[in-house]
Amino acid sequence: MVSRYDIAIVGAGIAGASLAAELAAHASVLLLEAEDQAGYHSTGRSAAFWSETYGGPFIQPLTTASEPGIRAFLEPLGSLHIARSDEAALVDRFLAAFDGSGVELLPADPRDTLPGLRPEWTLAAWEPSCAYIDVAGLHADCLARARRAGADLRTGAELLAATRAGGSWQLDTKAGPIAAELLVNAAGAWADSVAALAGAAPLGIQPYRRTLVQLRTDPAPPAGLPHVGHLGGSFYFKPEGVGRLWLSPHDEIETPPCDAQPEDLDVAVAIDRFEHVVDWRVAALERKWAGLRSFAPDRLPVYGFDTKVEGLFWCAGQGGFGIQTAPAAAKLAAALLLGHGPAEEVVAIDPQRYAPSRF
């Protein structure tokens, strides 16, 4: 027997889960997840911080609008965006990019915050609103809200084929056949592959590998250490528990969709860059992992109906900012899917900026 739904969402990471939570009170919704657990790839490997400036000025409105919906999962952190003495132009451009946005950014002296800072690191901008995200808690809450409103979740349900006939989709999955009026492509790194199954042209959603390591340092990170990132984009690190750091070389290694794994060279690059910032000794490398960040060609997310294939909706290309923008993105996408007016939180955001028709 074929199960029938109004909307089938491919991908149960944060994009699909948050969208299902918005839609399920208005339509019958099925979340299809290829893996045996939801959020296995990008969502489960996040660096877990919320920053209004992360992703740039065209992502910031989505991040800022998401704050009410994500507030319960945030803890204060702050972010220090640092630069070397010969990189003053980076600081000026960063401050100018968010001028008038409402994001609080202040010039700062990083030496006031970072003991052991190498002498060339003299410039910084301070972003006080940056916060930790309880990613697992947020994702679980989205799935729970979706279930309470009537949505179903099927894991181990990789999409194998999708055919549009008679105004609905006939979906062949590893968990059995499905029929749905609308098909949402929230497949992350696999978004172009899912589009191809549905007969749509790819948009150029490209996955990139990002490496993270957990370090113990001597001396231990000072109490109150914020998130610290290079304005030139060569590293970021943040405290994680007592005496530990999460560090990334801010790498973007082009890769096909896959179960991303860290490579020793990228781990070595991360540690080398860290040691050129502070004089702290790396006492132990405790963990290393990698995740995928998937971008459209213009680095903006894609929300909206496909221009050529009826009933196919894109919710993809969220890069590394998918978690911090999830509440607003879900409200924006849900309004487009249901033909409703936008929710109050996103009424000032123009959805055409993120429409598939721009390609």
Buried (B, 14 or more C-beta within 10 A) or exposed (E): EEBEBBBBBBBBBBBBBBBBBBBBBBBBBBBBBBBEEBBBBBBBBBBBBBBBBBBBBBBBBBBBBBBEBBEEBBEEBBBBBBBBEEBEEBBBEBBEBBEEBEBEBEEBBBBEBBEEBEEEBBBBBBBBBBBBBBBBEBBBBBBEBBBEBBBBBBBEBBBEEBEBEEEBBBBBBEBEEBBBBBBBBBBBBBBBBBBEBBEBBEBBBBBBBBBBBBBBBEEBBEEEBBBBBBBEEBBBBBBBEEBBBBBBBBBBBEBEBEEBEBBEEBBEBBBEBBEBBBEBEBBEBEEBBBBBBBBBEBEBBBBBBBBEBEBBBBBBBBBBBBBBBBBBBBBBBBBBBBEEEBBEBBEEBEBEBBBBEBE
